[in-house]
């Protein structure tokens, strides 16, 4: 742990139980961020990113319909992601969602860059300075109405859509595709979209 010196141990012990738990939670979150930030930006084994990929068609707002659990979005509802192409070839990423535990909307702004040709849907995304994680469009609707996105491994998976819901048949087909790529689809969290985001 980071609390290693006698002075730090004394300061830590002087905190209230609630303050100590809060500090430990913060340290664990930071450790998780570093772990993800140092993750590979390559697609998972046996996963190929979509090509041809058209960023101009991919731009705009997507609603998160489903995800695998991870610390950054834990418990959040009404999640959306907005992608905007920048003049330097990178992409501005704005993730927003509602945290019922606090009753507040949360937003994270990041930047993505293609890991290869911009005609292949394989990017690296950073929300925390120099730390990047993989973002790979593994399946994409021909009309860019839905997308299946994987991270650096199959423990990171998102189903995105232009609308807040998809027909059941279409949704099941996307889940089957994710399963064929090695995703534990039984662990998918289906995101509710019942609130109006005041920023949208």
MARKOLDO-70631 format. One record per residue (C-alpha): chain; x, y, z; residue number from 0. Coordinates in pm, 1 decimal, always signed. Each point is the difference from the previous one (the first is absolute). Layout:
# MARKOLDO-70631
 mol       c1       c2       c3 seq
   A        X        Y        Z NUM
...
# end
This chain:
# MARKOLDO-70631
 mol       c1       c2       c3 seq
   A     +0.0     +0.0     +0.0   0
   A    +95.3   +363.7    -29.4   1
   A    -24.5    +50.9   +375.9   2
   A   +350.6   -106.9    +90.1   3
   A   +170.9   +249.5   +229.8   4
   A    -59.7    +34.0   +375.3   5
   A   -128.3   +354.6    -52.1   6
   A   -245.5   -120.3   -261.8   7
   A   -113.4   -288.1   +221.4   8
   A    -59.9   +240.6   +288.3   9
   A   -193.6   +240.5   -220.3  10
   A   -203.6   -287.5   -138.6  11
   A    -86.6   -133.5   +346.4  12
   A   -116.7   +345.2   +109.2  13
   A   -270.9     +2.0   -265.6  14
   A   -353.6   -106.4    +76.9  15
   A   -112.4   -343.2   -116.1  16
   A   -203.8   +161.0   -277.5  17
   A   +295.7   +210.9   -113.8  18
   A   +226.2   -305.1     -1.0  19
   A   -246.7   -199.7   -207.4  20
   A    -32.8   +290.3   -241.2  21
   A   +377.3    +29.4    -35.0  22
   A    +40.0   -373.5    -54.5  23
   A   -275.3     +5.3   -263.1  24
   A   +177.4   +285.3   -176.0  25
   A   +332.1   -186.3     +4.1  26
   A   -163.8   -313.9   -137.8  27
   A   -167.8   +202.6   -274.3  28
   A   +333.5   +158.9    -90.9  29
   A   +162.1   -342.1    -14.7  30
   A   -278.4   -123.1   -226.9  31
   A    +41.5   +301.7   -224.9  32
   A   +370.6    -65.6    -31.2  33
   A    -62.0   -367.3    -76.5  34
   A   -245.8    +81.3   -275.0  35
   A   +214.7   +283.4   -126.5  36
   A   +293.5   -233.9    -41.2  37
   A   -211.8   -258.5   -177.9  38
   A    +67.6   -101.8   -356.4  39
   A   -147.3   +210.9   -276.3  40
   A    -13.2   -300.7   -233.3  41
   A   -324.6   -187.4    -64.8  42
   A    -61.4   -313.7   +205.7  43
   A   +127.1   -327.2   -149.5  44
   A   -207.2   -121.3   -296.9  45
   A   -181.5   +335.3    -23.0  46
   A    +31.7   +215.8   -310.3  47
   A   -120.2   +358.5     -1.1  48
   A   -254.0   +102.1   -262.5  49
   A   +136.3   +108.4   -336.8  50
   A    -89.3   +205.7   -193.5  51
   A    -83.4   +242.0   +278.8  52
   A   -128.1   +352.7    -59.2  53
   A    +57.5   +240.3   +289.0  54
   A   -230.5   +261.4   -147.7  55
   A   -287.5   -247.8    +14.3  56
   A   +100.8   -115.7   +347.9  57
   A     +5.7   +351.5   +143.1  58
   A   -277.3   +124.1   +226.1  59
   A   -188.6   -138.9   +297.0  60
   A    -33.4   -367.0    +86.0  61
   A   -199.8   -148.1   +286.9  62
   A   +154.4   -274.2   +207.8  63
   A   -246.6   -287.9     -3.4  64
   A   +216.2   -256.3   +177.6  65
   A   +344.9    -37.5   +154.8  66
   A   +210.5   -229.3   +210.5  67
   A    +56.2   +128.4   +350.6  68
   A   +302.9   +217.1    +68.6  69
   A    +87.4   +258.3   +261.4  70
   A    -41.4   +312.1   -214.7  71
   A   -370.4    -49.7    -71.2  72
   A   -103.6   -213.5   +293.7  73
   A   -364.8    +59.8    +87.7  74
   A    -50.6   +263.2   -268.1  75
   A   -311.2    +30.9   -214.9  76
   A    -96.1   +211.5   -300.7  77
   A   +352.1    -21.0   -142.6  78
   A    +87.4   +156.9   -333.8  79
   A   +317.6    +56.7   -198.7  80
   A    +54.3   +280.3   -249.9  81
   A   +282.8    -11.3   -253.5  82
   A   +126.4   +304.4   -190.3  83
   A   +274.6     -6.6   -263.0  84
   A   +276.8   +255.7    +58.3  85
   A   +211.6   +171.4   -263.3  86
   A   +314.9   -189.3   +102.7  87
   A   -161.8   -335.4    -80.6  88
   A    -80.1    -88.6   +361.3  89
   A   -344.2    -30.7   +154.8  90
   A   -150.8   +184.0   +296.7  91
   A   -190.0   -239.1   +225.9  92
   A   -262.7   +112.6   +250.3  93
   A   -153.4   -264.8   +223.5  94
   A   -296.7    +94.8   +217.6  95
   A   -216.6   -192.4   +239.9  96
   A   -218.9    +26.2   +306.6  97
   A   +119.9   -127.7   +337.2  98
   A   -305.1    -93.9   +210.5  99
   A   +218.0    -30.8   +311.1 100
   A    +75.2   +373.2     -6.7 101
   A   -293.1   +124.6   -203.2 102
   A   +238.2   +175.3   -238.8 103
   A   +100.6    -14.7   -363.9 104
   A   +365.1    -82.5    -59.1 105
   A   +208.3    +82.5   -303.8 106
   A   +342.0   -110.8   -121.5 107
   A   +173.8   +162.9   -295.8 108
   A   +273.6   -185.0   -182.5 109
   A   +183.6    -26.8   -326.9 110
   A    +33.4   -291.1   -240.0 111
   A   +248.2    -66.3   -278.7 112
   A     +7.7   -268.0   -265.9 113
   A   +259.8   -268.1    +64.3 114
   A    +40.8    -53.6   -373.0 115
   A   -182.8   +108.2   -311.3 116
   A   -307.6   +217.7    +64.0 117
   A   -197.7   -239.8   -217.1 118
   A    +25.2   -265.7   +273.5 119
   A   -209.6    +38.3   +315.8 120
   A   +284.5    -57.7   +242.4 121
   A    +87.7   +289.8   +229.6 122
   A   +170.9    +76.6   +327.1 123
   A   -187.0   +220.9   +245.6 124
   A   +132.6   +207.6   +287.6 125
   A   -191.6   +172.2   +277.0 126
   A   +303.4    +30.0   +228.7 127
   A   +300.0   +166.1   -160.7 128
   A   +242.0   -243.0   -161.6 129
   A   -190.2   -315.8    +97.3 130
   A   -182.7   -167.6   -288.5 131
   A   -235.9   -292.2    -33.7 132
   A   -112.8   -181.7   -311.0 133
   A   -332.8    +81.1   -168.7 134
   A    -83.0   -242.7   -278.6 135
   A   -317.1     +0.9   -207.5 136
   A    -46.4   -375.4    -39.7 137
   A   -335.1    +13.0   -180.9 138
   A   -190.5   +287.1   -155.9 139
   A   -337.7    +44.0   -162.7 140
   A    +32.0    +88.0   -372.6 141
   A   -207.5   +312.6    +70.5 142
   A   +197.4    +81.6   +316.6 143
   A   -305.7    -51.8   +222.1 144
   A   +173.8   -230.9   +251.1 145
   A   +354.4   -101.4    +91.3 146
   A   +166.9   -274.3   +200.2 147
   A   +314.3   +136.5   +165.4 148
   A   +269.1   -194.9   +186.5 149
   A   +288.0   +125.7   +209.6 150
   A   +351.1   -145.1    +27.3 151
   A   -153.3   -334.8    +95.1 152
   A   -344.2   -157.1     +5.8 153
   A    -67.1   +109.4   +358.5 154
   A    -79.5   +343.2   -146.7 155
   A   -305.3     +0.9   -223.2 156
   A   -259.5   +258.8    -96.0 157
   A   -307.3    -14.5   -220.1 158
   A    -76.8   +346.4   -135.1 159
   A   -288.8   +126.2   -209.5 160
   A   -131.2   +322.7   -144.0 161
   A   -330.3    -63.9   +175.8 162
   A    -66.9    -86.5   +363.3 163
   A   -117.4   -348.6    -90.4 164
   A    +20.7   -253.3   -281.2 165
   A   -244.6   -262.0   -124.9 166
   A    +41.6   -320.8   +199.3 167
   A   +102.6   -201.4   -306.2 168
   A   +273.3   +249.5    -84.7 169
   A   +119.9    +19.4   +358.4 170
   A    +19.0   -378.7    +27.6 171
   A   +203.1    -18.2   -320.9 172
   A   +253.1   +248.9   +138.2 173
   A    +24.5   -195.4   +325.6 174
   A    +59.2   -320.0   -197.8 175
   A   +276.2   +174.0   -192.0 176
   A   +162.0   +115.6   +324.9 177
   A    -22.5   -353.2   +139.8 178
   A   +171.4   -138.9   -310.0 179
   A   +291.5   +237.5    +68.5 180
   A    +45.6   -134.7   +353.3 181
   A   -204.0   +252.7   +198.6 182
   A   -180.3   -128.7   +310.3 183
   A   -335.1   +130.8   -116.3 184
   A   -178.1   -139.7   +306.1 185
   A   +174.3   +277.6   +197.0 186
   A   -122.6   +284.4   -221.2 187
   A   -167.4   +283.9   +187.5 188
   A   -293.8   +145.5   -190.6 189
   A     -5.4   +374.8    +46.0 190
   A   -324.8   +183.1    +68.7 191
   A    -76.9   +328.4   -172.8 192
   A   -283.4   +164.4   +189.0 193
   A   +135.9   +345.4    +80.1 194
   A    +43.9   +304.0   -216.9 195
   A   +360.2   +118.4     +5.2 196
   A    -13.3   +378.3    +64.6 197
   A   +318.6    +48.4   -202.1 198
   A   -138.5   -157.0   -316.0 199
# end
